[in-house]
Amino acid sequence: MLGCEATMASCPICKKKLSDAPRPKTHPFCSERCKLVDLGNWLGDGYVIARPVGPDDGDLVDEEAMAALLREYQ
Protein backbone atom coordinates (compact mmCIF):
# COMPACT_ATOMS: atom_id res chain seq x y z
CA MET A 1 0.00 0.00 0.00
CA LEU A 2 1.12 3.45 -0.78
CA GLY A 3 2.08 5.52 2.24
CA CYS A 4 1.59 2.69 4.74
CA GLU A 5 4.37 1.15 6.71
CA ALA A 6 4.23 -2.23 8.39
CA THR A 7 4.29 -1.88 12.14
CA MET A 8 5.48 -4.52 14.53
CA ALA A 9 3.68 -5.03 17.80
CA SER A 10 5.72 -5.27 20.96
CA CYS A 11 5.18 -7.10 24.23
CA PRO A 12 3.54 -4.70 26.71
CA ILE A 13 5.78 -5.96 29.53
CA CYS A 14 9.32 -6.34 28.14
CA LYS A 15 8.83 -4.38 24.87
CA LYS A 16 10.30 -7.22 22.77
CA LYS A 17 9.25 -6.90 19.11
CA LEU A 18 6.71 -9.54 18.05
CA SER A 19 6.51 -10.85 14.50
CA ASP A 20 3.15 -10.89 12.73
CA ALA A 21 3.10 -14.63 12.08
CA PRO A 22 2.74 -16.94 13.80
CA ARG A 23 1.22 -15.31 16.87
CA PRO A 24 2.49 -16.76 20.14
CA LYS A 25 -0.01 -18.63 22.29
CA THR A 26 0.57 -15.94 24.92
CA HIS A 27 -0.36 -13.04 22.59
CA PRO A 28 -0.17 -10.06 23.17
CA PHE A 29 2.75 -11.07 25.40
CA CYS A 30 5.94 -12.64 24.09
CA SER A 31 6.11 -15.36 26.72
CA GLU A 32 4.33 -17.06 29.59
CA ARG A 33 6.59 -15.11 31.95
CA CYS A 34 5.43 -11.73 30.64
CA LYS A 35 1.82 -12.93 30.72
CA LEU A 36 2.18 -13.85 34.40
CA VAL A 37 3.96 -10.59 35.22
CA ASP A 38 0.97 -8.72 33.76
CA LEU A 39 -1.47 -10.86 35.74
CA GLY A 40 0.53 -10.14 38.89
CA ASN A 41 0.33 -6.42 38.14
CA TRP A 42 -3.46 -6.64 37.95
CA LEU A 43 -3.76 -8.76 41.08
CA GLY A 44 -1.38 -6.58 43.07
CA ASP A 45 -1.13 -2.81 43.07
CA GLY A 46 0.72 -2.51 39.75
CA TYR A 47 -2.34 -1.37 37.82
CA VAL A 48 -5.25 0.67 39.10
CA ILE A 49 -8.61 1.64 37.62
CA ALA A 50 -8.83 5.38 37.09
CA ARG A 51 -12.28 5.75 38.64
CA PRO A 52 -14.43 3.78 41.05
CA VAL A 53 -16.58 1.07 39.53
CA GLY A 54 -20.22 2.13 39.52
CA PRO A 55 -23.46 0.13 39.44
CA ASP A 56 -23.73 0.49 35.65
CA ASP A 57 -20.25 -0.98 35.07
CA GLY A 58 -21.22 -4.57 35.94
CA ASP A 59 -22.13 -5.40 32.36
CA LEU A 60 -18.54 -4.65 31.28
CA VAL A 61 -17.27 -7.85 32.94
CA ASP A 62 -17.69 -11.14 31.11
CA GLU A 63 -18.37 -13.40 34.10
CA GLU A 64 -17.73 -16.66 32.18
CA ALA A 65 -14.41 -15.42 30.79
CA MET A 66 -13.33 -14.23 34.25
CA ALA A 67 -14.23 -17.61 35.80
CA ALA A 68 -12.29 -19.45 33.07
CA LEU A 69 -9.25 -17.24 33.62
CA LEU A 70 -9.33 -17.83 37.37
CA ARG A 71 -9.64 -21.62 36.87
CA GLU A 72 -6.65 -21.54 34.50
CA TYR A 73 -4.38 -20.01 37.14
CA GLN A 74 -5.47 -22.08 40.15
C-alpha positions as CSV (number, residue, x, y, z in Angstrom):
1,M,0.0,0.0,0.0
2,L,1.1,3.4,-0.8
3,G,2.1,5.5,2.2
4,C,1.6,2.7,4.7
5,E,4.4,1.2,6.7
6,A,4.2,-2.2,8.4
7,T,4.3,-1.9,12.1
8,M,5.5,-4.5,14.5
9,A,3.7,-5.0,17.8
10,S,5.7,-5.3,21.0
11,C,5.2,-7.1,24.2
12,P,3.5,-4.7,26.7
13,I,5.8,-6.0,29.5
14,C,9.3,-6.3,28.1
15,K,8.8,-4.4,24.9
16,K,10.3,-7.2,22.8
17,K,9.2,-6.9,19.1
18,L,6.7,-9.5,18.0
19,S,6.5,-10.8,14.5
20,D,3.2,-10.9,12.7
21,A,3.1,-14.6,12.1
22,P,2.7,-16.9,13.8
23,R,1.2,-15.3,16.9
24,P,2.5,-16.8,20.1
25,K,0.0,-18.6,22.3
26,T,0.6,-15.9,24.9
27,H,-0.4,-13.0,22.6
28,P,-0.2,-10.1,23.2
29,F,2.7,-11.1,25.4
30,C,5.9,-12.6,24.1
31,S,6.1,-15.4,26.7
32,E,4.3,-17.1,29.6
33,R,6.6,-15.1,32.0
34,C,5.4,-11.7,30.6
35,K,1.8,-12.9,30.7
36,L,2.2,-13.9,34.4
37,V,4.0,-10.6,35.2
38,D,1.0,-8.7,33.8
39,L,-1.5,-10.9,35.7
40,G,0.5,-10.1,38.9
41,N,0.3,-6.4,38.1
42,W,-3.5,-6.6,37.9
43,L,-3.8,-8.8,41.1
44,G,-1.4,-6.6,43.1
45,D,-1.1,-2.8,43.1
46,G,0.7,-2.5,39.8
47,Y,-2.3,-1.4,37.8
48,V,-5.3,0.7,39.1
49,I,-8.6,1.6,37.6
50,A,-8.8,5.4,37.1
51,R,-12.3,5.7,38.6
52,P,-14.4,3.8,41.0
53,V,-16.6,1.1,39.5
54,G,-20.2,2.1,39.5
55,P,-23.5,0.1,39.4
56,D,-23.7,0.5,35.7
57,D,-20.2,-1.0,35.1
58,G,-21.2,-4.6,35.9
59,D,-22.1,-5.4,32.4
60,L,-18.5,-4.7,31.3
61,V,-17.3,-7.8,32.9
62,D,-17.7,-11.1,31.1
63,E,-18.4,-13.4,34.1
64,E,-17.7,-16.7,32.2
65,A,-14.4,-15.4,30.8
66,M,-13.3,-14.2,34.3
67,A,-14.2,-17.6,35.8
68,A,-12.3,-19.5,33.1
69,L,-9.2,-17.2,33.6
70,L,-9.3,-17.8,37.4
71,R,-9.6,-21.6,36.9
72,E,-6.7,-21.5,34.5
73,Y,-4.4,-20.0,37.1
74,Q,-5.5,-22.1,40.2
